[in-house]
């Protein structure tokens, strides 16, 4: 079964200091894409980086990187990143995690049996990568999730949701 990480890109950029401190908006975008490539290589999960381009005159664009392990998406005119993400999670086969601080989108993700995560949790994931790919000043953290099966993670997530 496939497993996906989906980034609400501008939401993540706006929420994390590592991107807000970039020299330019283009540099922040490139840094996020590079981090997605690192995360895809280490986690083995397919990653979608969704940029809100609904005010752009160009058509929807999907740029596959690293053999399709990362897909950078620019939404179509008149379509927000949230709209694209909602459409995407409706057609994915497998488990998925959406990184966003947008409460409405988080509720949609939960309603579609996905996992919601905050931008800070994406930063935590990046900090857990081996020293070669993460910030050198961030210590490696070990998580239980790294040592349990996908099936067990799904069952634990179901239990967590029932407790909310």
N, C-alpha and C positions, 0 to 999 in steps of 0.2 A: 504494500500500500504506500502511495506517495505521501510526502509530508512537505508542507509549504510554510514559509515565513512571508508575511506581507507587510510592507512598510508604508504607512501613510506619510510619504516623504517630507512634505513641507511641515507637517505636524511634528515629526521627529526632529527636523532641523530647528524648528522654533523652540522646542522643549529642551534641547541639550546644548549645554555650554560648548562642548567640543566642536559643534557646527556653527553656533552663533558667533564664536570668536574667529571664524575664518576671515581671510582678507576681503573676500567678496562673496556674493550670493552664488556665483558660478563655482567658486572654490568650495563652498559648503556643499553644494550638490555633488561635486566630484568626490569629496571626502566621504560622503554618505554612500555613494556608489562603490567606492573602494572598500569601505567597511563591509558592505553587503557581499562583495566578492570574497573577502576574507572569511566571513561567517559561512558562506555557502561552501567554501572549500573545506572548512573544518567540521561543520555540522552534517554535511551531506544532504542538506535540505535545499529544495528549490526556493529561490527568493524572488519576490516581485517587489520592485521599488516603484511606487505609483506617485507621479507628480501631477498636481492639479494644473491642467493647461486649458481650462474651459474658456478662458478669455483669449486664447491664442487663435490666430487665423488658420493655422495648419490643421490637418486631419490628425486623428488618433495615431500615435506611433508606438510601436513596441520594438525595442532594441534588445535582442538576445546577446548576452555576454557570456564568456567562459563556456561555450558550447551549450548555452541555454540554461545553465545553472542559475543565472541571474537574468531577470527580464526587467529592463527599465521601461516604464510605460509613461507616456504623456497622454493624458485624457483628451477626448475629442472636444471640439468647440461646443459649449453649452453643457458639458458633462463635468462634474466635479470629480476629484479623486475618490471621494466617498461613494459616488454613484458607480464608478468603475469597480471599486472594491466590492460593493454589494453584488454587482453583476458577476464578478469573478468568483466570489465564494459560493455563488449559486450553482456554478458549473464544475467546481473542483471535485475530484474524487480522491479522498484521503483526508488526513487531519491537517488543520491549518491554525496558525497563530497570527493575529493581526496586531501590529504595534501602532497604537494611536492613543491620544489623550482625549479624543472626541467621544463624549459619553453616548451620543446617539448611535454612532458607529459601533461602539463597544456592545451596546444592547442588541444591535442587529447581529453581530458576530455570535453572541451567546445564543440568540434565537436560532441560529443556523448550526448549532452544535460545534462552534469553533472555540478557540481559546483567545481571550483578549489579553493584551499585555500593554503596558505603558512604554513610552519611549525610554524611560529610565531602565526598564527591564532589558531593552535592546542594548543599552550601554553596558549593563551588567554582563550580558552575553558576550559582548566584545571584550570586556575586561577578563573574561574567563578563558579566552583563546590563548594558545601557547604564546610565550614571550616573543616569538618571531613575528606574530601578527597583531598583537595587542599593544597598547601603550606600555612602554618599558617601566613606567613608575607604578603600574597597577599590579598588585599581587594576584596570583592565581587563586581562584576560589573553587572549591569542590562542591558539587551539588549532588543530592540524592538522585535527581533526575538523570544524571549521567550514568547511573549504575542500575537502572531498572528498565524493564522492557517497555515498548511503546504501548502494549496492551495494559500494563499496570498503570502507566501514566494516564491513559484514558479513563480507567476506572477511578483513580484518585481524583481526577478532574471532575468526574460526575459526582463523587461524594462531596467535593468542595462546593459545587454549584447548589446541591441540595441544602447545604448549610447556610447559604446566603439568604 
